[in-house]
């Protein structure tokens, strides 16, 4: 691998992707081409999360990496302490050649894809700590010291791109919070590590003895609610295909009010950037404050049947579909079919959109 690396091409590709997250696959392709390698992945050194930038050539192996659980058995996460001290590292900083020849990660996972070697480049900005993992095949061989020295100069350049991506994501998160404020909807923005990045005014007004922010995390007075919330966050973080999950109830025994409902969802233009701190939005519904829109208005404006309008009104008030079905004495499947009809007539796709849309309607008398 005697040809010098084209580090300028990598920096330029990272800068483009920092502003436009749709370019991350292209940026990873640029990394592999510029370093004469097989592929590249940019992973969070602190969190084992699947929604990370990767080159297109890595897709087959990455699918197996996640689906077969190798993401939780990746020995290369041990490279983080080494990268914390210096800007580059390779397989030989964590394992000997003999260990590599016998290790399941290399022999059972990488070998069937023809992969073996990698070089890690530290990409850090503030509390963010990423590793640019440049992959090479068995045939291409490991990175030598001269190549690692070349990559060392890349670390600081890429840190700027990560800082920009994070800043852009934060600005978009703040804009989303302001938009939710317009409809008086309480929202908290959640980071990759589960901590609260920011909350709008309506969300802050919900904080009391039943719901607090402790050590940066949203904490309910109900232990079961905390467990459910943590599992929901984990599902959203680990399944990039999840746009929203069913609402989570957070009881309020101290105030004697009905439980808050928390919807965890991803927001377009805000949480779709893997490098942005904000990854999930928590939208709160307070059933004691949110009025239900008049059924006649929904029927008139969208052509809903009386049954569909009743169901839509209850959902807009914060009830979950199971609760609505029980209240209306219909099966869950019937409720689902009615909801599909409501979505089709209102030209929306999610319950969060339904709530946002109907929040602007006059309340029922």
KEKE-3310 file (N, C-alpha, C; in steps of 0.2 Angstrom, whole numbers, plus 5000, padded with zeros to 4 digits):
npx = (5004:5009:5006:5002:4989:4974:4970:4964:4953:4945:4942:4935:4924:4918:4915:4905:4895:4893:4884:4874:4866:4862:4873:4882:4885:4891:4902:4909:4912:4921:4931:4936:4941:4950:4960:4964:4956:4944:4932:4922:4917:4909:4909:4901:4911:4907:4894:4885:4877:4867:4863:4873:4885:4891:4900:4894:4898:4900:4888:4882:4890:4888:4874:4874:4882:4873:4861:4865:4870:4884:4887:4886:4896:4908:4925:4933:4929:4936:4947:4945:4951:4964:4963:4960:4971:4980:4979:4977:4975:4977:4972:4982:4985:4976:4975:4985:4994:4992:4981:4971:4971:4963:4952:4934:4927:4935:4936:4924:4915:4921:4929:4921:4916:4927:4935:4947:4956:4959:4960:4959:4953:4953:4940:4934:4925:4921:4911:4908:4914:4920:4924:4933:4932:4942:4941:4949:4952:4956:4965:4971:4978:4986:4986:5001:5014:5018:5007:4998:5003:5001:4987:4985:4986:4974:4964:4962:4956:4944:4937:4932:4922:4913:4909:4903:4892:4885:4882:4873:4863:4859:4854:4843:4836:4832:4824:4814:4809:4804:4794:4785:4781:4773:4760:4758:4764:4772:4789:4804:4821:4831:4847:4860:4865:4854:4852:4844:4844:4838:4823:4807:4797:4783:4786:4795:4786:4779:4787:4789:4786:4783:4789:4805:4821:4835:4852:4853:4844:4827:4816:4804:4792:4788:4793:4791:4787:4799:4807:4800:4801:4815:4817:4810:4817:4829:4824:4821:4833:4841:4834:4834:4823:4812:4799:4790:4785:4772:4763:4770:4765:4766:4763:4756:4755:4758:4752:4739:4734:4729:4739:4753:4756:4769:4776:4788:4798:4805:4811:4809:4823:4829:4832:4838:4851:4865:4876:4872:4868:4855:4844:4831:4814:4804:4788:4776:4759:4747:4733:4724:4724:4724:4712:4698:4694:4679:4668:4659:4665:4677:4670:4664:4675:4684:4677:4675:4667:4655:4659:4673:4677:4675:4684:4696:4696:4697:4710:4717:4716:4725:4724:4728:4728:4723:4716:4706:4699:4694:4686:4677:4671:4674:4684:4702:4707:4697:4697:4710:4708:4698:4707:4716:4708:4705:4718:4720:4709:4713:4725:4737:4750:4754:4751:4756:4755:4742:4738:4745:4738:4725:4725:4724:4711:4694:4689:4678:4662)
npy = (4994:5007:5019:5037:5043:5051:5063:5075:5073:5065:5074:5084:5076:5073:5086:5089:5080:5083:5094:5089:5075:5065:5062:5054:5040:5041:5049:5039:5030:5038:5038:5024:5023:5033:5028:5016:5005:4992:4996:5008:5013:5023:5023:5026:5027:5026:5021:5007:5007:5005:5014:5020:5029:5022:5014:5009:4997:4990:4985:4972:4964:4972:4971:4958:4960:4967:4960:4947:4949:4953:4966:4968:4961:4965:4966:4976:4988:4989:4997:5010:5016:5016:5025:5036:5041:5042:5047:5037:5019:5001:4984:4977:4984:4979:4965:4951:4943:4930:4928:4935:4926:4916:4921:4922:4934:4938:4926:4920:4930:4941:4934:4926:4936:4940:4949:4956:4966:4982:5000:5012:5028:5042:5052:5066:5078:5089:5081:5071:5056:5047:5034:5032:5019:5010:4998:4983:4970:4952:4949:4962:4965:4971:4988:4997:5005:5017:5020:5022:5033:5043:5043:5049:5063:5066:5065:5078:5086:5079:5081:5093:5092:5084:5092:5102:5095:5091:5103:5108:5099:5102:5115:5113:5105:5114:5123:5114:5112:5125:5125:5116:5122:5132:5126:5123:5111:5099:5095:5085:5084:5070:5063:5052:5045:5044:5055:5071:5084:5096:5105:5111:5125:5121:5108:5109:5114:5103:5096:5090:5082:5070:5069:5071:5078:5070:5069:5072:5064:5059:5056:5046:5045:5033:5016:5006:5013:5020:5009:5005:5016:5017:5005:5008:5019:5013:5004:5013:5019:5008:5003:5010:5010:5012:5024:5028:5023:5014:5024:5028:5026:5038:5038:5049:5050:5059:5071:5067:5067:5062:5049:5055:5054:5048:5050:5042:5047:5049:5064:5070:5078:5082:5071:5062:5062:5053:5058:5069:5075:5075:5062:5056:5062:5066:5067:5074:5071:5078:5072:5079:5092:5093:5097:5089:5088:5094:5082:5084:5094:5087:5077:5085:5092:5082:5072:5061:5046:5045:5036:5035:5048:5049:5040:5046:5058:5054:5048:5059:5066:5059:5046:5029:5017:5004:5007:5016:5007:4998:5007:5011:4999:4990:4978:4977:4976:4981:4994:4997:4996:5007:5017:5017:5021:5034:5040:5039:5047:5059:5061:5058:5049:5045:5044:5054:5065:5066:5070:5083:5089:5090:5097:5110:5112:5117:5114:5101:5105)
npz = (5000:4995:4990:4993:5005:5001:5009:5009:5001:5009:5020:5014:5010:5022:5027:5018:5022:5035:5034:5026:5030:5021:5014:5020:5017:5005:5009:5017:5007:5000:5010:5010:4997:4996:5005:5000:5003:5009:5014:5025:5042:5053:5070:5086:5099:5112:5113:5109:5095:5081:5071:5061:5051:5036:5023:5006:5002:5014:5018:5017:5027:5038:5040:5045:5056:5065:5065:5069:5082:5083:5085:5099:5103:5099:5098:5094:5100:5111:5107:5111:5123:5119:5108:5115:5120:5109:5092:5082:5079:5078:5074:5081:5092:5101:5101:5099:5084:5085:5093:5085:5075:5080:5086:5088:5083:5072:5065:5064:5061:5053:5043:5034:5026:5019:5026:5037:5043:5051:5053:5066:5068:5078:5081:5088:5097:5109:5121:5112:5105:5093:5082:5067:5058:5047:5035:5030:5018:5019:5010:5006:5017:5033:5040:5039:5049:5043:5036:5046:5052:5042:5044:5056:5055:5051:5061:5068:5058:5055:5066:5067:5057:5064:5075:5068:5062:5074:5079:5069:5071:5084:5082:5074:5082:5092:5085:5082:5095:5097:5088:5092:5104:5099:5098:5111:5115:5125:5125:5125:5120:5117:5120:5112:5123:5131:5139:5143:5131:5129:5134:5130:5136:5139:5143:5153:5163:5167:5176:5192:5208:5203:5191:5186:5181:5183:5186:5172:5166:5162:5175:5182:5196:5197:5197:5188:5176:5173:5169:5158:5150:5148:5141:5130:5125:5122:5112:5102:5099:5095:5084:5070:5061:5068:5069:5078:5094:5104:5116:5132:5149:5162:5179:5191:5205:5216:5213:5211:5198:5181:5173:5164:5146:5136:5121:5111:5098:5081:5073:5057:5049:5060:5070:5061:5058:5061:5068:5076:5092:5097:5096:5099:5101:5115:5117:5126:5133:5142:5148:5157:5153:5139:5127:5119:5102:5094:5088:5077:5070:5065:5057:5048:5042:5037:5033:5041:5048:5061:5071:5068:5070:5084:5088:5084:5091:5104:5103:5100:5112:5119:5123:5122:5108:5112:5124:5119:5111:5121:5128:5118:5116:5106:5095:5096:5083:5075:5079:5074:5061:5059:5063:5052:5042:5046:5045:5031:5026:5032:5027:5033:5043:5056:5073:5081:5071:5070:5083:5083:5072:5076:5087:5084:5082:5087:5104:5110:5117)
capx = (5000:5014:5003:5000:4982:4971:4967:4960:4946:4941:4940:4930:4918:4916:4912:4898:4890:4891:4879:4869:4867:4861:4880:4887:4887:4896:4909:4912:4915:4927:4937:4939:4944:4956:4965:4965:4954:4938:4926:4923:4912:4910:4905:4901:4915:4904:4888:4884:4871:4867:4862:4880:4887:4895:4901:4889:4901:4900:4881:4880:4893:4885:4868:4875:4885:4868:4856:4868:4873:4891:4888:4887:4902:4914:4931:4936:4927:4942:4952:4943:4956:4970:4962:4959:4978:4983:4974:4976:4977:4975:4971:4988:4985:4972:4976:4991:4993:4990:4974:4967:4970:4959:4946:4928:4925:4938:4936:4917:4911:4924:4932:4916:4915:4934:4938:4951:4960:4956:4963:4954:4955:4949:4936:4931:4923:4918:4909:4907:4920:4919:4930:4933:4935:4944:4941:4953:4951:4962:4970:4974:4983:4985:4989:5008:5016:5018:5000:4995:5006:4997:4980:4986:4985:4967:4960:4959:4952:4938:4934:4928:4916:4908:4907:4898:4886:4882:4879:4868:4858:4856:4850:4837:4832:4829:4819:4808:4806:4800:4788:4780:4779:4767:4754:4759:4765:4778:4793:4811:4825:4835:4853:4861:4866:4848:4851:4840:4848:4834:4816:4803:4793:4778:4788:4797:4781:4777:4792:4787:4788:4781:4793:4810:4827:4840:4858:4852:4839:4820:4815:4797:4792:4786:4799:4789:4787:4806:4809:4797:4804:4822:4816:4807:4822:4833:4822:4821:4840:4844:4831:4833:4817:4806:4798:4787:4782:4766:4764:4772:4761:4770:4759:4757:4752:4759:4747:4733:4731:4729:4746:4756:4758:4775:4777:4795:4798:4810:4808:4813:4827:4831:4835:4840:4858:4868:4881:4868:4867:4848:4842:4824:4810:4799:4782:4771:4752:4743:4725:4720:4725:4722:4705:4697:4691:4672:4667:4656:4670:4681:4666:4663:4681:4688:4672:4675:4661:4654:4664:4680:4678:4675:4691:4701:4695:4701:4717:4720:4717:4731:4723:4731:4723:4720:4711:4701:4695:4690:4681:4671:4668:4676:4690:4707:4707:4692:4700:4715:4705:4696:4712:4719:4703:4706:4724:4719:4705:4716:4732:4743:4753:4756:4746:4758:4753:4735:4737:4747:4733:4718:4726:4722:4703:4690:4687:4671:4659)
capy = (5000:5012:5026:5041:5043:5057:5065:5081:5070:5063:5080:5087:5072:5074:5092:5089:5075:5086:5098:5085:5068:5060:5061:5050:5034:5044:5050:5033:5027:5042:5036:5018:5024:5037:5024:5010:5000:4989:5000:5012:5014:5028:5021:5029:5023:5026:5018:5002:5009:5003:5019:5024:5030:5016:5014:5005:4990:4986:4984:4965:4962:4976:4968:4952:4963:4969:4954:4941:4951:4954:4973:4968:4956:4968:4966:4982:4993:4989:5001:5017:5019:5018:5031:5042:5043:5044:5048:5031:5012:4995:4977:4974:4987:4976:4958:4948:4940:4923:4929:4937:4920:4911:4925:4922:4940:4938:4920:4918:4935:4944:4929:4924:4941:4941:4955:4955:4971:4989:5005:5016:5035:5046:5058:5068:5085:5090:5074:5066:5052:5043:5030:5030:5012:5009:4991:4980:4963:4947:4950:4968:4965:4976:4994:4998:5011:5023:5022:5025:5040:5047:5044:5053:5070:5066:5066:5084:5088:5076:5083:5099:5090:5081:5097:5105:5091:5091:5110:5109:5095:5106:5121:5110:5103:5120:5125:5109:5114:5131:5124:5113:5128:5136:5122:5122:5104:5098:5090:5085:5081:5065:5062:5045:5041:5044:5061:5076:5089:5102:5104:5117:5128:5117:5102:5111:5115:5097:5094:5090:5077:5064:5068:5075:5077:5069:5067:5073:5059:5060:5051:5046:5042:5026:5012:5002:5018:5021:5004:5005:5022:5015:5000:5012:5023:5008:5002:5019:5020:5003:5002:5016:5010:5014:5031:5030:5017:5015:5028:5026:5030:5040:5040:5055:5049:5064:5076:5065:5068:5056:5048:5058:5049:5050:5047:5043:5047:5052:5069:5072:5084:5083:5065:5057:5063:5049:5062:5074:5073:5073:5056:5055:5067:5063:5071:5073:5072:5078:5071:5084:5098:5093:5096:5084:5092:5092:5076:5087:5097:5082:5074:5090:5094:5077:5066:5055:5044:5047:5031:5037:5055:5048:5037:5051:5063:5050:5047:5066:5068:5056:5039:5024:5013:4999:5010:5018:5001:4996:5012:5011:4992:4987:4975:4981:4975:4986:5001:4998:4998:5014:5022:5017:5025:5041:5042:5040:5053:5066:5061:5058:5043:5043:5046:5061:5069:5067:5075:5089:5092:5091:5102:5117:5112:5119:5109:5100:5109)
capz = (5000:4995:4987:4999:5006:4999:5015:5007:4999:5015:5024:5010:5010:5029:5028:5015:5026:5041:5033:5023:5032:5016:5010:5024:5014:5000:5013:5019:5001:4999:5014:5008:4991:4998:5009:4996:5008:5007:5017:5031:5046:5058:5075:5092:5104:5119:5113:5103:5092:5074:5066:5060:5044:5033:5015:5003:5001:5020:5020:5019:5033:5043:5042:5049:5062:5069:5066:5073:5088:5084:5088:5106:5105:5095:5102:5092:5105:5116:5105:5113:5128:5115:5104:5119:5121:5103:5087:5078:5082:5073:5077:5085:5098:5106:5100:5095:5078:5086:5095:5079:5071:5084:5089:5085:5079:5066:5061:5063:5058:5047:5038:5029:5021:5017:5030:5043:5046:5052:5057:5069:5068:5083:5079:5094:5098:5115:5124:5107:5104:5087:5079:5060:5057:5040:5035:5024:5017:5021:5004:5006:5023:5039:5039:5042:5053:5039:5034:5052:5053:5038:5046:5062:5053:5049:5066:5070:5053:5055:5072:5065:5054:5069:5078:5064:5062:5081:5080:5065:5074:5090:5080:5071:5088:5095:5080:5083:5101:5096:5084:5097:5109:5096:5099:5118:5116:5129:5121:5127:5115:5120:5116:5111:5129:5135:5143:5140:5128:5130:5135:5129:5142:5142:5146:5160:5167:5169:5180:5199:5212:5199:5185:5187:5177:5188:5182:5165:5164:5164:5180:5185:5203:5196:5194:5182:5171:5172:5166:5151:5146:5146:5136:5124:5122:5119:5105:5097:5097:5091:5078:5066:5057:5072:5069:5085:5098:5108:5122:5139:5154:5168:5184:5194:5212:5221:5212:5210:5191:5177:5170:5158:5141:5133:5114:5109:5091:5078:5069:5051:5048:5067:5073:5056:5057:5067:5072:5080:5099:5097:5092:5100:5104:5119:5117:5132:5132:5148:5147:5161:5150:5132:5126:5113:5097:5093:5083:5072:5066:5061:5052:5043:5038:5034:5030:5045:5051:5069:5075:5066:5074:5091:5090:5082:5096:5110:5102:5100:5119:5123:5125:5117:5104:5116:5129:5115:5109:5127:5130:5113:5116:5100:5096:5094:5076:5072:5081:5070:5054:5059:5063:5045:5038:5048:5042:5024:5025:5034:5023:5038:5044:5062:5079:5083:5067:5071:5088:5081:5068:5079:5093:5082:5081:5093:5108:5111:5122)
cpx = (5004:5011:5001:4992:4980:4967:4962:4953:4942:4938:4934:4923:4914:4912:4905:4893:4888:4885:4873:4870:4866:4868:4884:4889:4892:4903:4912:4915:4921:4933:4940:4943:4951:4962:4966:4962:4947:4932:4927:4917:4914:4906:4906:4905:4912:4897:4887:4878:4872:4867:4868:4881:4892:4895:4896:4892:4901:4893:4879:4883:4890:4878:4869:4878:4879:4863:4859:4871:4880:4892:4889:4893:4908:4920:4934:4934:4932:4947:4951:4948:4962:4969:4962:4966:4982:4978:4973:4978:4975:4974:4976:4989:4980:4973:4983:4989:4990:4982:4969:4966:4965:4952:4940:4926:4928:4937:4929:4913:4914:4926:4927:4915:4922:4937:4942:4954:4957:4961:4958:4957:4951:4946:4932:4930:4918:4917:4909:4914:4918:4925:4929:4936:4936:4945:4945:4952:4957:4967:4974:4979:4982:4988:4996:5009:5015:5011:4996:4997:5002:4990:4980:4984:4978:4962:4957:4955:4945:4934:4930:4922:4911:4905:4902:4891:4882:4879:4873:4862:4855:4852:4843:4833:4828:4824:4813:4805:4801:4793:4783:4777:4773:4760:4754:4760:4772:4782:4800:4815:4830:4841:4854:4862:4860:4847:4847:4844:4844:4827:4813:4799:4788:4780:4791:4792:4778:4781:4789:4789:4787:4786:4798:4816:4832:4846:4857:4847:4832:4819:4808:4797:4790:4791:4797:4789:4794:4808:4806:4800:4811:4822:4814:4813:4827:4831:4822:4829:4843:4840:4829:4827:4811:4805:4794:4785:4776:4768:4766:4768:4766:4765:4761:4753:4752:4753:4740:4730:4732:4737:4747:4757:4764:4776:4785:4795:4804:4807:4812:4817:4830:4835:4838:4847:4861:4873:4878:4867:4860:4846:4834:4821:4805:4794:4777:4764:4749:4736:4721:4720:4723:4715:4704:4692:4684:4672:4664:4660:4675:4677:4665:4669:4684:4683:4673:4668:4661:4659:4671:4682:4679:4682:4696:4701:4699:4708:4721:4721:4722:4730:4726:4726:4719:4715:4705:4696:4691:4685:4675:4668:4668:4682:4696:4708:4703:4694:4706:4713:4702:4701:4715:4714:4704:4712:4723:4715:4709:4723:4738:4745:4754:4751:4749:4756:4746:4734:4739:4741:4727:4719:4724:4714:4700:4688:4680:4668:4657)
cpy = (5006:5019:5030:5041:5050:5060:5071:5078:5068:5069:5083:5083:5073:5080:5093:5085:5079:5091:5095:5078:5063:5058:5056:5044:5036:5045:5044:5029:5031:5040:5029:5019:5028:5034:5018:5004:4997:4993:5004:5012:5019:5026:5025:5025:5022:5022:5013:5002:5007:5008:5023:5024:5024:5016:5008:4997:4986:4984:4976:4962:4966:4973:4962:4954:4964:4963:4948:4943:4952:4961:4973:4963:4959:4970:4973:4988:4994:4994:5008:5019:5020:5024:5037:5045:5045:5044:5042:5025:5007:4989:4975:4978:4984:4968:4956:4945:4933:4923:4931:4930:4915:4915:4924:4928:4940:4932:4918:4923:4938:4940:4928:4930:4943:4947:4952:4961:4978:4993:5010:5023:5039:5052:5061:5076:5085:5083:5069:5062:5046:5040:5029:5024:5010:5001:4988:4972:4958:4948:4956:4969:4971:4982:4994:5004:5017:5025:5025:5032:5045:5049:5049:5060:5071:5068:5073:5087:5086:5079:5089:5098:5088:5087:5101:5101:5091:5098:5111:5105:5099:5112:5118:5107:5109:5123:5120:5111:5120:5130:5120:5117:5131:5132:5120:5114:5103:5093:5091:5081:5077:5064:5054:5041:5042:5050:5066:5082:5096:5100:5111:5119:5123:5110:5103:5112:5109:5094:5095:5084:5070:5063:5073:5074:5076:5066:5067:5068:5060:5054:5051:5043:5035:5021:5009:5007:5020:5015:5003:5011:5020:5010:5003:5016:5018:5005:5007:5020:5015:5001:5008:5016:5012:5022:5033:5023:5019:5020:5025:5030:5031:5042:5046:5055:5055:5070:5074:5065:5062:5055:5052:5052:5052:5046:5048:5042:5051:5058:5070:5078:5086:5077:5060:5057:5059:5053:5067:5071:5071:5067:5054:5061:5063:5069:5069:5075:5072:5078:5076:5091:5099:5092:5092:5088:5089:5087:5079:5090:5093:5079:5079:5092:5088:5071:5060:5053:5046:5042:5033:5043:5053:5045:5042:5056:5060:5050:5054:5069:5064:5049:5035:5020:5008:5002:5013:5012:4998:5000:5012:5004:4989:4983:4979:4981:4980:4993:5002:5000:5005:5019:5023:5022:5033:5044:5043:5046:5060:5066:5062:5051:5040:5047:5053:5066:5071:5071:5082:5093:5094:5096:5109:5117:5115:5113:5108:5103:5105)
cpz = (5000:4993:4993:4999:5003:5004:5014:5005:5004:5019:5020:5010:5017:5030:5024:5019:5032:5040:5030:5025:5027:5013:5014:5021:5009:5003:5015:5013:4999:5004:5012:5001:4992:5001:5006:5001:5005:5009:5023:5035:5051:5064:5082:5097:5110:5119:5107:5100:5084:5069:5065:5053:5042:5026:5013:5003:5008:5022:5021:5026:5039:5045:5046:5056:5067:5070:5070:5079:5089:5086:5095:5108:5101:5099:5100:5097:5110:5114:5108:5118:5124:5111:5108:5120:5115:5097:5082:5081:5077:5078:5082:5091:5104:5106:5097:5089:5080:5089:5090:5075:5074:5086:5085:5081:5073:5062:5059:5059:5052:5042:5032:5024:5018:5020:5035:5047:5047:5055:5060:5070:5073:5080:5085:5094:5104:5119:5119:5105:5099:5085:5071:5059:5049:5039:5029:5024:5019:5016:5005:5012:5028:5037:5043:5046:5049:5037:5040:5054:5049:5041:5053:5061:5052:5055:5068:5064:5053:5061:5071:5061:5059:5073:5074:5063:5068:5081:5076:5068:5080:5087:5077:5077:5092:5091:5081:5089:5101:5092:5088:5102:5106:5097:5107:5119:5120:5126:5124:5122:5119:5116:5116:5118:5134:5139:5139:5138:5130:5131:5133:5136:5144:5145:5153:5165:5170:5175:5188:5202:5208:5193:5186:5182:5183:5184:5175:5162:5166:5169:5182:5192:5203:5193:5188:5175:5169:5167:5159:5147:5144:5141:5129:5120:5118:5112:5100:5094:5093:5085:5074:5062:5061:5072:5075:5088:5102:5114:5128:5144:5160:5174:5188:5201:5217:5220:5211:5203:5187:5175:5164:5153:5137:5126:5113:5101:5088:5073:5063:5052:5055:5069:5068:5055:5063:5071:5076:5087:5100:5093:5093:5103:5109:5119:5122:5131:5139:5147:5151:5157:5142:5130:5119:5108:5096:5087:5077:5067:5062:5056:5046:5038:5034:5032:5035:5047:5058:5073:5074:5070:5081:5093:5089:5088:5103:5109:5102:5107:5123:5124:5119:5114:5108:5121:5125:5113:5115:5128:5125:5112:5109:5100:5094:5086:5072:5073:5076:5063:5054:5059:5056:5041:5040:5045:5035:5023:5027:5031:5028:5039:5051:5067:5081:5078:5068:5077:5087:5077:5072:5085:5091:5081:5088:5097:5109:5117:5128)
residu = (UNK:UNK:UNK:UNK:UNK:UNK:UNK:UNK:UNK:UNK:UNK:UNK:UNK:UNK:UNK:UNK:UNK:UNK:UNK:UNK:UNK:UNK:UNK:UNK:UNK:UNK:UNK:UNK:UNK:UNK:UNK:UNK:UNK:UNK:UNK:UNK:UNK:UNK:UNK:UNK:UNK:UNK:UNK:UNK:UNK:UNK:UNK:UNK:UNK:UNK:UNK:UNK:UNK:UNK:UNK:UNK:UNK:UNK:UNK:UNK:UNK:UNK:UNK:UNK:UNK:UNK:UNK:UNK:UNK:UNK:UNK:UNK:UNK:UNK:UNK:UNK:UNK:UNK:UNK:UNK:UNK:UNK:UNK:UNK:UNK:UNK:UNK:UNK:UNK:UNK:UNK:UNK:UNK:UNK:UNK:UNK:UNK:UNK:UNK:UNK:UNK:UNK:UNK:UNK:UNK:UNK:UNK:UNK:UNK:UNK:UNK:UNK:UNK:UNK:UNK:UNK:UNK:UNK:UNK:UNK:UNK:UNK:UNK:UNK:UNK:UNK:UNK:UNK:UNK:UNK:UNK:UNK:UNK:UNK:UNK:UNK:UNK:UNK:UNK:UNK:UNK:UNK:UNK:UNK:UNK:UNK:UNK:UNK:UNK:UNK:UNK:UNK:UNK:UNK:UNK:UNK:UNK:UNK:UNK:UNK:UNK:UNK:UNK:UNK:UNK:UNK:UNK:UNK:UNK:UNK:UNK:UNK:UNK:UNK:UNK:UNK:UNK:UNK:UNK:UNK:UNK:UNK:UNK:UNK:UNK:UNK:UNK:UNK:UNK:UNK:UNK:UNK:UNK:UNK:UNK:UNK:UNK:UNK:UNK:UNK:UNK:UNK:UNK:UNK:UNK:UNK:UNK:UNK:UNK:UNK:UNK:UNK:UNK:UNK:UNK:UNK:UNK:UNK:UNK:UNK:UNK:UNK:UNK:UNK:UNK:UNK:UNK:UNK:UNK:UNK:UNK:UNK:UNK:UNK:UNK:UNK:UNK:UNK:UNK:UNK:UNK:UNK:UNK:UNK:UNK:UNK:UNK:UNK:UNK:UNK:UNK:UNK:UNK:UNK:UNK:UNK:UNK:UNK:UNK:UNK:UNK:UNK:UNK:UNK:UNK:UNK:UNK:UNK:UNK:UNK:UNK:UNK:UNK:UNK:UNK:UNK:UNK:UNK:UNK:UNK:UNK:UNK:UNK:UNK:UNK:UNK:UNK:UNK:UNK:UNK:UNK:UNK:UNK:UNK:UNK:UNK:UNK:UNK:UNK:UNK:UNK:UNK:UNK:UNK:UNK:UNK:UNK:UNK:UNK:UNK:UNK:UNK:UNK:UNK:UNK:UNK:UNK:UNK:UNK:UNK:UNK:UNK:UNK:UNK:UNK:UNK:UNK:UNK:UNK:UNK:UNK:UNK:UNK:UNK:UNK:UNK:UNK:UNK:UNK:UNK:UNK:UNK:UNK:UNK:UNK:UNK:UNK:UNK:UNK:UNK:UNK:UNK:UNK:UNK:UNK:UNK:UNK:UNK:UNK:UNK:UNK:UNK:UNK:UNK:UNK)
# end
